[in-house]
Amino acid sequence: MVIFVLQSLIPFNVVYLIFVLIFSICNVVLKLDIDEEVDEAQKLSYFQKTLLQTFRTGLGELGMPSFKTVMQQKDTFFRTMNVYLIWLLWFLTVFFLLIFMINFLIAVITSAYQRVMNYQKLIGFKHKADLNYETYMLISTFMELK
């Protein structure tokens, strides 16, 4: 039964990891700075740290986006748009990974639980039918012995 539930979670995990990858690539393109806690991870590249930071954001560790490197650039329209895009990306990351995907996970687990419970009822009926058949066979055998 546990294996059945884990198999039903495979599509969710694939979609979740794709979202994490897409949002991480967007963070790299927008040159988002790494959070201090994630930056302490040793021997990880910038992209790997970005993946870790996006994954943590998706799990509810809502660190605000840091964009000190972007703010050090010359004040232009593109810098302003970059800051707005960073905030928009952070909001979309929180919305899709934390709110949308976690609710989807709950729905997948509930559906898998319902299927397991229905399967359990089916197995119960099969056992009862087997017992009925055995009882019928015993009664017919005893009737023949009379």
Buried (B, 14 or more C-beta within 10 A) or exposed (E): EEEEBEEBBEEBEEEBEEBBBBBBBBBEEBEBBBBEEBBEEEEBEEEEBBBBBBBBBBEEEEBEBBBEEBEEEEEEEEBEEBBEBBEEBBEBBBEBBBEEBBEBBEEBBEEBEEBBEEEEEEEEEEEEEEEEEEEEEEEEEEEEEE
